[in-house]
């Protein structure tokens, strides 16, 4: 059962990593520009993408953090390479 959850988690990460910009920009364009019918599922996906984009902007510009700092990655690599 945990393998299924890990696969769903991985698919979700990949989906939102590649699709968040397209959904964030494309859905309002389709909704208001091309007069698509409102869809609750796409609205929920759009809100999730907006939250992820806001988190990315806060991490990058406000907190100035990265997911893996250069020093910590280099230290881990050096420790692994040394006998």
N, C-alpha and C positions, 0 to 999 in steps of 0.2 A: 504494500500500500504506500509506503514512503517513497518508493521508486516512482510511482505515478505522480505524486506531489512534486518531486524534484523535476520531473519532465515538464509538468505544467508551469512550474516556476521558471525554468529555463526558457521555455517558449514565450512566456510573458515578458521576460527581460529582453529577449531578441526582438519580439514584436514591437515593444514600446521604444526600444533603442533606435530602430530604423524607421518607425512609422509616426513618431510623435510630431515631427515637423510637418509631415504631409497632412496628418489629421488636424493639427492645430490651425494650419492655414487653409487647407482644402475644404473642410466641412463648412465654415461660414461662407466661403465662396460659392459652394454648391447650394447652400441653403438660401442665401439672399441674392446671389447673382444669377443662378440658373433656376431658382424657384423650386428646389426639391422639396418634397414633403418632409415635415419634421419627423425625426426618428429618435426615440428615447435611448436606444442602445448607442447610437452615434453621439448623442448628447453626453452620455455618461463617459464614453471614451474620450470625448473632447475635453471634459473637465479633468479627467485623469492626466491627459497629455499636458493640459495647462498647469496642473500641479507639478508634474515632473519638470517642465520647462522652467517654472518659477524656482524650484529647488536647484536646478542647474545654474541659473543666473545668480542666485544667492551664494552658492558655493564658490562660483568663479569670481564674482566681483565684490561681494560684501565680505565674506569670510576669507577669501583668497586662499582656499584650500584646494588640494587635488585629492583624488581618490588614493593615489600612492605618491607620497612625497619622494623626491629624487634621493635624498640622503638615506631614507629608510630602505628604499629598494636597493641602493648600492651596497649598504651595509649587509643586507640579507644575502646578496649575491656574493660578496666577498667572503662571508662566513661559510657559505656553501662550497666555494672554490678552494678554500684553504684546507690542507690535510689535518 
